[in-house]
Amino acid sequence: MGMSERSDLAPLAVYEMMRHLGIDTAGGVIPRYGLAFACAARTCRGCAEAKNCRKWLQSASPTQSLAPRFCPNADLLLQLTLDGPNTDPSRPSSAAAPAI
């Protein structure tokens, strides 16, 4: 499926993957993360691995903490997992920390 065949309003798997990895998808409104979220969405929208992604999302263990290797957003998702807005209250988020 080419980029022109996808609707801009179609749900993107990257947001489902973010939720699965514990990344707070509302974090895209935080200025320091906005560009990363926008890049992830753009990359996902044009990705040729949509079928593999859906399979991974359906079969991934709830404890899976890394995006699959085939994902072109894997590095960005790792960075957001480690240093981005998160949904795990036991893990401190740098999003809440004041910039120094």
C-alpha positions in Angstrom: 0.0 0.0 0.0 1.6 3.3 -1.1 1.5 6.5 0.9 -1.2 8.0 -1.4 -3.5 5.0 -0.7 -3.5 5.6 3.0 -5.8 8.1 4.6 -4.2 10.7 6.8 -7.0 10.0 9.3 -6.3 6.2 9.5 -5.0 5.1 12.9 -1.3 4.6 12.8 0.3 1.5 14.3 3.1 3.6 15.8 0.7 5.0 18.4 -0.4 1.5 19.3 3.2 0.4 19.5 4.0 3.5 21.7 1.2 2.5 24.1 2.5 -1.1 24.2 6.0 0.1 25.0 4.7 2.4 27.8 5.1 5.7 26.0 2.4 8.2 26.8 0.9 9.1 23.4 -0.3 12.4 24.7 3.3 13.4 25.1 3.4 14.6 21.5 2.0 17.9 22.7 5.0 18.5 24.9 7.3 20.8 22.8 10.5 18.7 23.4 8.8 15.6 22.1 6.5 17.0 19.3 9.0 16.6 16.5 9.9 13.0 17.5 6.2 12.1 17.5 5.6 13.8 14.2 8.6 12.0 12.6 7.4 8.7 14.0 3.9 9.2 12.5 5.3 10.3 9.1 7.6 7.3 9.0 4.8 4.9 10.0 2.4 6.4 7.4 4.9 5.5 4.6 6.2 2.2 6.0 6.1 -1.0 3.9 6.1 -3.2 7.1 2.5 -2.5 8.1 1.5 -6.2 7.8 4.5 -7.3 9.9 3.8 -4.6 12.4 0.1 -5.6 12.9 1.3 -9.2 13.4 3.8 -8.1 16.0 1.3 -6.0 17.8 -1.1 -8.9 18.0 1.4 -11.4 19.3 3.9 -9.3 21.3 4.2 -10.2 25.0 2.9 -7.5 27.4 6.4 -7.4 28.8 8.0 -6.7 25.4 9.9 -3.5 25.9 11.6 -3.0 22.6 10.1 -2.3 19.1 10.8 -5.0 16.6 14.0 -4.7 14.5 12.0 -4.4 11.2 10.4 -1.1 12.5 12.0 2.0 11.0 11.0 3.8 14.2 12.8 1.3 16.5 15.6 3.7 17.5 13.3 6.7 18.0 10.9 4.5 20.1 13.8 3.3 22.2 14.8 6.8 22.9 11.3 7.8 23.8 11.0 4.7 26.0 14.1 5.6 27.9 13.8 9.4 28.0 10.3 10.3 27.0 6.8 10.7 28.4 5.7 7.4 29.9 2.6 5.7 31.3 4.4 3.8 34.0 4.0 5.7 37.3 6.9 3.9 38.9 9.3 5.2 36.2 10.3 8.8 36.5 9.7 10.8 33.3 12.1 13.4 32.1 9.1 15.1 30.5 8.0 16.3 34.0 11.5 17.5 34.9 12.3 21.1 34.4 14.9 21.9 31.7 18.3 23.0 33.0 
